[in-house]
Amino acid sequence: MTKSSPTPHGQPLTKDAKHLVSEVRLKLSQPIHPKFDTDFNVYRFILAAERHHKKEKEIIETASKALNNHLRFRKALDLDTEEIVSFDENPIFVKRLMPKGEIQSLTDQHNRLLWYIDYASITVESIAHTIPSTFTCKCQFWQFEQMLRRVMEHEEKTGKFSSLRHIIDLDGYDLNPFTMLFLSSGAMAYYTQLFHFEHYPELVSPCETVNIPGWVHMPYKLIRGMMPAGFTDRFKLYDKKFLDILKEEIDVKNIPVTLGGENKDIRCVPAIKVPEEKYWQPTDNDILAVLESFPVPARRARHFIIEAKEGETLSWYFRTDGDLYFGVFYQPSDEAKQEKDLDSDSMELVYPFVKVAAKLVHERDTMKCLKSGRYYALFCNRHAWISKKTADLIVTVTNDDGERRRIHADGTHSKCSLLI
């Protein structure tokens, strides 16, 4: 059976859309929390799958696989709690590392909530030099979760499919070598893929960048080549002749005066550039002196095996010489097997598996072990075809009595007095 016409924004789900939602639910292997469990949320993954496939079976399989993966992340990040970190509490906004624009209660003609941001003040190097990669990802997950909850509230109120219509103003944004590296290295493409396509598909639709300078077209073409189908439909560029396009679907009273509209209340809190003297610098010389080298060959993954009991604390500190994927997985001890390559897809994700670059800012974190069993700290370099990557690290487990043991790459452990 081939796919049917998608449900447009501003309309209730069609009978065909509800059928697909029911079929995807039947294929879910991960528990779905009641707070997240809406037909619209499931349908967003279906709509993303329809951009790639025409047959119903393929759409259902692709959507259910993507949704299952997202549900694993939701559990690992505890995203279904009653209170999630708000925009005002989010460190990337508190530290003014990114500009903050409030999501409006105003909509366009298709029931999409409006969200305006002025990007002229953002400096990518400030983020890269001040907070760890995994923490940046956590902050972004909190941000997107707040975005999703606003859309969910609106959908519950109206009974109609919605999204965020995101308008980004690039007027006055200057290109610098670090930004160009961020764009050309694939980092921008990775974060776009991670949040806009893998975990929150169709939530921001469309994303319209206005007042674009001429240099934007080159990196846009680079990113476009790395993106899935539908990228150009959702991410659009406009020069200074954009106002008439916006006014076709947005009341001029709902467009900020900074973009030629009449709304004086819509404002954006700008980011603040971090001076170089405040960039993160390593200070824990005792830890740096005992880091263990852990090379990860190209197209391979390696892992630490950590046996831990319920209530113990798992801690780590590491730096890398390039991009590696890192995450922590769990398996009951009676199910654990001594395998060279982990089947991480069959394990419980307990710490988000994301790409990290721990060269400018080292990674350092802890997590409470909620169950006794075997934990795997996985480092993956499968995305690299040639280059070996190395993580210099220390991993420890602390019990309730404060006794600390260090876990080594060969599976042995030793007493450790260092507090990570």
Salt bridges, closest charged atoms under 4 A:
ASP37 OD1 - ARG25 NH1 2.29
ASP39 OD1 - ARG25 NH2 2.62
GLU56 OE2 - HIS19 NE2 3.09
GLU58 OE1 - HIS53 ND1 3.62
ASP80 OD1 - ARG74 NH2 2.74
GLU82 OE1 - LYS35 NZ 3.92
ASP88 OD1 - LYS100 NZ 2.51
GLU102 OE2 - LYS100 NZ 3.66
ASP108 OD2 - ARG112 NE 2.73
ASP108 OD2 - ARG165 NH1 3.05
GLU145 OE2 - ARG74 NH2 2.63
GLU145 OE2 - ARG149 NE 3.81
GLU155 OE1 - ARG44 NH2 2.92
ASP171 OD1 - LYS240 NZ 3.22
GLU202 OE2 - ARG51 NE 2.78
GLU208 OE1 - ARG165 NE 2.79
ASP233 OD2 - ARG51 NH1 3.71
GLU249 OE2 - HIS110 NE2 3.05
GLU249 OE1 - ARG112 NH2 3.18
GLU249 OE1 - ARG165 NH1 2.66
ASP284 OD2 - ARG364 NH1 2.51
GLU292 OE1 - HIS408 ND1 3.56
GLU307 OE2 - ARG374 NE 2.65
GLU312 OE1 - ARG405 NH2 3.11
GLU348 OE2 - LYS75 NZ 3.41
GLU348 OE1 - LYS371 NZ 2.60
ASP365 OD2 - LYS138 NZ 2.94
ASP392 OD2 - ARG319 NE 3.12
